[in-house]
Amino acid sequence: MYSEEHLYSIALRECNLIGDINFYKLVKTFGSAKDAWENAKKEYSKIDGIGKKIVSDIGNPTHLKFAENELAFCEKNEININLRHLQNLPYLLDECDDAPAILYQKGTLNTLLNPVSIVGTRNITPYGQKFIADFFEEVQHLNLASISGLALGADKEVHEQSIQFNIPTIGVLAHGFHTLYPAKNKKLAEKMFQNGGALLTEFNSSQKPDRENFIQRNRIVAGLSPSTIVVETAFGGGSISTATFANNYNRDVFALPGKITDKYSQGCNQLIFQNKATAISTIKDLINLLGLNKQKDKTEELFPEVKESIQLTENQKSIYDTIINNPHVSLDDLSAKVLLPSHKILPIILELELLGKVKSFSGRQFLAIS
């Protein structure tokens, strides 16, 4: 089930000063975790940004012994060990520069489903609960997998409502598989497995749910999906960090707006105000923006709506066609493709938005509306 490469990967990642990015540099340079383990101390000068201090703990037999015990633990508990340098990670997560070197998995990860990350406060209100229930009722036949953090509040609601509508759901943990935090979610985790879902973590079985791990965990929640939905959060809530990671990865962020006097809507309102999230107006619009509603109703195919033809100018057509062929293209990439500076593109984008031909997203990304 496990290879020598799994053993040396765990040992190498356990070394002091070898984080995910340094790990990836080492295995890319030496070809494998085993070769990095055996040669990095002598040949570290081959790698930019890797000095003698960083490699000083490599080769420590204590870490190799730890890795042996970890493999035994994973085998006993039926845990898959996904290695980034062997292309085992979900492709969207692998695109992130700071993706985990090792991702432990329990349960099923169906890569054919459309992943959507949904996060929010532990103090979810009836407003947030109703939104989550209504959302999953609408998307239950749309080939979806939900992702959240298996915390109390919004996360728990996401996982439970997913199961209610037979949608596979994935929980990302802030600790190793030797425990489950919070403990009251153990039954929920079992239901997630039975419903075709999974639990994921980058943390090995020695790592407890320390406070700093939760922020680190949030980058995986954001990285696994092209879109993150923030349901309810206060100013500075943990969900803000998830939205920030999603923005940094050039992924879409959507936020549920609320009253300015409601504590757990204030974080969402702030994300929208700062153009870090698109406001959710209706669930139907959200589903369209997520790109989930791709299958047209058969009646619509038999009796297509006749739309008035809109004549576009040469520049409008050039930009519109480029956006069609490059969904969620960024402003910089669009500028390079149409050979126009950004300041000339933006007014044309505005015209296309007013014509209902283009939708703008946070992070200055664009999607064509047919």
Secondary structure, 3 states (H helix, E strand, C coil): CCCHHHHHHHHHHHCCCCCHHHHHHHHHHHCCHHHHHHHHHHHHHHCCCCCHHHHCCCCCHHHHHHHHHHHHHHHHCCCEEEEHHHCCCCHHHHCCCCCCCEEEEEECCCCCCEEEEEECCCCCCHHHHHHHHHHHHHHCCCCEEEEECCCCCHHHHHHHHHHHCCCCEEEECCCCCCCCCCHHHHHHHHHHHHCCCEEEECCCCCCCCCHHHHHHHHHHHHHCCCEEEECCCCCCCHHHHHHHHHHHCCCEEEECCCCCCCHHHHHHHHHHHCCCCEECCCHHHHHHHCCCCCCCCHHHHHCCCCCCCCCCCHHHHHHHHHHHHCCCEEHHHHHHHHCCCHHHHHHHHHHHHHCCCEEEECCCEEEECC
